[in-house]
Amino acid sequence: MESLGKPPIIEAWIGLRFEPNPDRPPWTGEAAREFFSRYSEQFPDAEFEAERRVALEGGSLRELPQVVRQEMAIRKVQVYNRDRSR
């Protein structure tokens, strides 16, 4: 079997996760845009991954549950330079 030696690194990923602070507002698309706008010259392109959370209440075989709360939560943001090399 042939040894690969030291193959080049094609892509590296660094991920950071923070516990939500109940005393702060949730991380919204607007908050993410504001934060990443500081780096827009270096990383002008971005992809957002979000999820919609819906809380329901009540409901039975005869009656549909009622939506009592909806919120959009940002799960992931990736920023890139134009040619996606960084």
N, CA and C atoms as a LAMMPS dump frame, in Angstrom:
ITEM: TIMESTEP
0
ITEM: NUMBER OF ATOMS
258
ITEM: BOX BOUNDS ff ff ff
-5.0000000000000000e+02 5.0000000000000000e+02
-5.0000000000000000e+02 5.0000000000000000e+02
-5.0000000000000000e+02 5.0000000000000000e+02
ITEM: ATOMS id mol type element x y z
1 1 1 N 0.841 -1.182 0
2 1 2 C 0 0 0
3 1 3 C 0.883 1.241 0
4 2 1 N 0.526 2.209 -0.804
5 2 2 C 1.301 3.421 -0.976
6 2 3 C 1.023 4.416 0.149
7 3 1 N 2.067 5.001 0.707
8 3 2 C 1.91 5.998 1.765
9 3 3 C 1.594 7.352 1.149
10 4 1 N 0.723 8.094 1.784
11 4 2 C 0.355 9.411 1.287
12 4 3 C 1.326 10.497 1.741
13 5 1 N 2.26 10.162 2.616
14 5 2 C 3.202 11.172 3.094
15 5 3 C 2.473 12.243 3.882
16 6 1 N 2.619 13.487 3.452
17 6 2 C 1.944 14.611 4.101
18 6 3 C 0.999 15.265 3.09
19 7 1 N -0.213 14.739 2.955
20 7 2 C -1.148 15.329 1.99
21 7 3 C -1.533 16.75 2.405
22 8 1 N -1.841 17.598 1.438
23 8 2 C -2.2 18.98 1.779
24 8 3 C -3.554 19.036 2.485
25 9 1 N -3.711 20.042 3.326
26 9 2 C -5.007 20.281 3.963
27 9 3 C -5.858 21.036 2.959
28 10 1 N -6.992 20.493 2.621
29 10 2 C -7.885 21.108 1.64
30 10 3 C -8.835 22.084 2.33
31 11 1 N -9.339 21.685 3.493
32 11 2 C -10.287 22.541 4.21
33 11 3 C -10.158 22.266 5.697
34 12 1 N -10.247 23.31 6.491
35 12 2 C -10.233 23.178 7.952
36 12 3 C -11.479 23.869 8.493
37 13 1 N -12.022 23.349 9.554
38 13 2 C -13.26 23.877 10.125
39 13 3 C -13.042 24.163 11.599
40 14 1 N -13.454 25.326 12.028
41 14 2 C -13.426 25.664 13.439
42 14 3 C -14.847 26.031 13.821
43 15 1 N -15.377 25.393 14.824
44 15 2 C -16.733 25.69 15.278
45 15 3 C -16.707 26.111 16.733
46 16 1 N -17.494 27.092 17.054
47 16 2 C -17.64 27.563 18.431
48 16 3 C -19.101 27.449 18.835
49 17 1 N -19.341 26.949 20.024
50 17 2 C -20.703 26.857 20.547
51 17 3 C -20.749 27.551 21.889
52 18 1 N -21.785 28.323 22.081
53 18 2 C -21.964 29.037 23.334
54 18 3 C -23.309 28.667 23.928
55 19 1 N -23.337 28.55 25.226
56 19 2 C -24.604 28.337 25.906
57 19 3 C -25.411 29.628 25.839
58 20 1 N -26.703 29.543 25.532
59 20 2 C -27.5 30.766 25.481
60 20 3 C -27.557 31.443 26.845
61 21 1 N -27.514 32.75 26.831
62 21 2 C -27.628 33.53 28.061
63 21 3 C -29.09 33.936 28.205
64 22 1 N -29.788 33.45 29.22
65 22 2 C -31.213 33.772 29.352
66 22 3 C -31.475 35.261 29.577
67 23 1 N -30.453 36.019 29.976
68 23 2 C -30.626 37.453 30.205
69 23 3 C -30.425 38.284 28.942
70 24 1 N -30.027 37.643 27.841
71 24 2 C -29.784 38.352 26.578
72 24 3 C -30.831 37.939 25.551
73 25 1 N -31.105 38.803 24.589
74 25 2 C -32.054 38.415 23.531
75 25 3 C -31.475 37.283 22.687
76 26 1 N -32.322 36.497 22.022
77 26 2 C -31.819 35.381 21.207
78 26 3 C -31.002 35.883 20.029
79 27 1 N -30.14 35.029 19.511
80 27 2 C -29.28 35.328 18.371
81 27 3 C -30.156 35.27 17.126
82 28 1 N -30.489 36.417 16.592
83 28 2 C -31.374 36.507 15.432
84 28 3 C -30.563 36.771 14.172
85 29 1 N -31.228 36.686 13.046
86 29 2 C -30.566 36.996 11.782
87 29 3 C -30.032 38.412 11.762
88 30 1 N -30.806 39.344 12.321
89 30 2 C -30.373 40.743 12.362
90 30 3 C -29.123 40.9 13.238
91 31 1 N -29.093 40.239 14.393
92 31 2 C -27.918 40.311 15.277
93 31 3 C -26.693 39.694 14.588
94 32 1 N -26.884 38.584 13.889
95 32 2 C -25.772 37.942 13.176
96 32 3 C -25.247 38.856 12.067
97 33 1 N -26.16 39.469 11.294
98 33 2 C -25.736 40.381 10.231
99 33 3 C -24.938 41.549 10.801
100 34 1 N -25.414 42.091 11.904
101 34 2 C -24.713 43.215 12.534
102 34 3 C -23.303 42.807 12.965
103 35 1 N -23.185 41.632 13.588
104 35 2 C -21.885 41.144 14.04
105 35 3 C -20.945 40.911 12.856
106 36 1 N -21.407 40.197 11.831
107 36 2 C -20.54 39.843 10.716
108 36 3 C -20.29 41.004 9.761
109 37 1 N -21.049 42.081 9.875
110 37 2 C -20.805 43.237 9.005
111 37 3 C -19.421 43.837 9.266
112 38 1 N -18.879 43.612 10.45
113 38 2 C -17.528 44.088 10.761
114 38 3 C -16.471 43.448 9.864
115 39 1 N -16.78 42.258 9.356
116 39 2 C -15.814 41.492 8.569
117 39 3 C -16.224 41.405 7.099
118 40 1 N -17.149 42.237 6.673
119 40 2 C -17.73 42.094 5.331
120 40 3 C -16.725 42.346 4.206
121 41 1 N -15.698 43.148 4.437
122 41 2 C -14.697 43.343 3.38
123 41 3 C -13.88 42.078 3.155
124 42 1 N -13.523 41.392 4.239
125 42 2 C -12.734 40.156 4.12
126 42 3 C -13.621 38.975 3.72
127 43 1 N -14.841 38.941 4.254
128 43 2 C -15.743 37.813 4.041
129 43 3 C -17.109 38.331 3.607
130 44 1 N -17.253 38.678 2.323
131 44 2 C -18.488 39.314 1.87
132 44 3 C -19.674 38.364 1.687
133 45 1 N -19.444 37.062 1.61
134 45 2 C -20.529 36.108 1.387
135 45 3 C -20.829 35.326 2.658
136 46 1 N -22.112 35.041 2.877
137 46 2 C -22.511 34.328 4.085
138 46 3 C -23.647 33.361 3.784
139 47 1 N -23.701 32.287 4.562
140 47 2 C -24.812 31.336 4.531
141 47 3 C -25.34 31.21 5.95
142 48 1 N -26.649 31.248 6.079
143 48 2 C -27.299 31.128 7.374
144 48 3 C -28.107 29.839 7.416
145 49 1 N -28.086 29.169 8.549
146 49 2 C -28.958 28.022 8.788
147 49 3 C -29.812 28.374 9.996
148 50 1 N -31.117 28.285 9.828
149 50 2 C -32.02 28.683 10.903
150 50 3 C -33.072 27.605 11.116
151 51 1 N -33.723 27.679 12.256
152 51 2 C -34.847 26.784 12.516
153 51 3 C -35.983 27.601 13.12
154 52 1 N -37.182 27.218 12.785
155 52 2 C -38.359 27.869 13.352
156 52 3 C -38.867 27.007 14.504
157 53 1 N -39.05 27.618 15.646
158 53 2 C -39.567 26.926 16.826
159 53 3 C -40.997 27.388 17.063
160 54 1 N -41.885 26.443 17.233
161 54 2 C -43.298 26.743 17.418
162 54 3 C -43.781 26.047 18.678
163 55 1 N -44.447 26.792 19.545
164 55 2 C -45.047 26.216 20.751
165 55 3 C -46.556 26.144 20.528
166 56 1 N -47.125 24.959 20.784
167 56 2 C -48.556 24.734 20.619
168 56 3 C -49.203 24.482 21.967
169 57 1 N -50.486 24.784 22.043
170 57 2 C -51.22 24.575 23.289
171 57 3 C -52.616 24.07 22.961
172 58 1 N -53.1 23.176 23.802
173 58 2 C -54.465 22.668 23.623
174 58 3 C -54.546 21.644 22.515
175 59 1 N -55.721 21.535 21.954
176 59 2 C -55.938 20.591 20.877
177 59 3 C -56.607 19.323 21.37
178 60 1 N -57.399 18.741 20.502
179 60 2 C -58.093 17.483 20.801
180 60 3 C -58.422 16.831 19.47
181 61 1 N -59.178 15.761 19.5
182 61 2 C -59.585 15.115 18.255
183 61 3 C -60.509 16.016 17.44
184 62 1 N -61.197 16.927 18.097
185 62 2 C -62.146 17.812 17.41
186 62 3 C -61.592 19.212 17.138
187 63 1 N -60.515 19.565 17.808
188 63 2 C -60.007 20.931 17.701
189 63 3 C -58.486 20.906 17.535
190 64 1 N -57.996 21.697 16.59
191 64 2 C -56.549 21.789 16.372
192 64 3 C -55.891 22.578 17.499
193 65 1 N -54.645 22.279 17.824
194 65 2 C -53.94 23.072 18.843
195 65 3 C -53.712 24.497 18.344
196 66 1 N -53.559 25.418 19.259
197 66 2 C -53.318 26.816 18.938
198 66 3 C -51.824 27.125 19.067
199 67 1 N -51.329 27.912 18.148
200 67 2 C -49.937 28.375 18.215
201 67 3 C -49.869 29.465 19.268
202 68 1 N -49.033 29.28 20.284
203 68 2 C -48.911 30.281 21.347
204 68 3 C -47.608 31.071 21.244
205 69 1 N -46.619 30.536 20.508
206 69 2 C -45.355 31.26 20.367
207 69 3 C -44.602 30.725 19.151
208 70 1 N -43.998 31.629 18.405
209 70 2 C -43.122 31.257 17.293
210 70 3 C -41.849 32.08 17.392
211 71 1 N -40.755 31.463 17.07
212 71 2 C -39.493 32.215 17.005
213 71 3 C -38.571 31.554 15.999
214 72 1 N -37.724 32.363 15.417
215 72 2 C -36.726 31.888 14.479
216 72 3 C -35.39 31.899 15.205
217 73 1 N -34.669 30.786 15.165
218 73 2 C -33.378 30.685 15.851
219 73 3 C -32.29 30.393 14.823
220 74 1 N -31.203 31.148 14.882
221 74 2 C -30.052 30.917 14.013
222 74 3 C -29.263 29.744 14.571
223 75 1 N -29.057 28.731 13.744
224 75 2 C -28.279 27.563 14.169
225 75 3 C -26.816 27.682 13.754
226 76 1 N -26.583 28.264 12.575
227 76 2 C -25.215 28.297 12.072
228 76 3 C -25.083 29.444 11.076
229 77 1 N -23.93 30.091 11.089
230 77 2 C -23.586 31.105 10.099
231 77 3 C -22.185 30.786 9.598
232 78 1 N -22.025 30.765 8.288
233 78 2 C -20.704 30.582 7.698
234 78 3 C -20.439 31.792 6.81
235 79 1 N -19.256 32.385 6.943
236 79 2 C -18.87 33.512 6.095
237 79 3 C -17.685 33.098 5.234
238 80 1 N -17.631 33.659 4.031
239 80 2 C -16.616 33.282 3.054
240 80 3 C -16.073 34.504 2.349
241 81 1 N -14.861 34.341 1.776
242 81 2 C -14.399 35.336 0.813
243 81 3 C -15.003 34.977 -0.54
244 82 1 N -14.79 35.816 -1.547
245 82 2 C -15.456 35.628 -2.855
246 82 3 C -15.184 34.267 -3.49
247 83 1 N -13.943 33.782 -3.42
248 83 2 C -13.645 32.497 -4.069
249 83 3 C -13.726 31.313 -3.102
250 84 1 N -14.228 31.573 -1.909
251 84 2 C -14.434 30.541 -0.875
252 84 3 C -13.145 29.82 -0.484
253 85 1 N -12.016 30.52 -0.613
254 85 2 C -10.753 29.927 -0.174
255 85 3 C -10.507 30.203 1.303
256 86 1 N -11.307 31.123 1.889
257 86 2 C -11.201 31.443 3.31
258 86 3 C -12.579 31.68 3.864
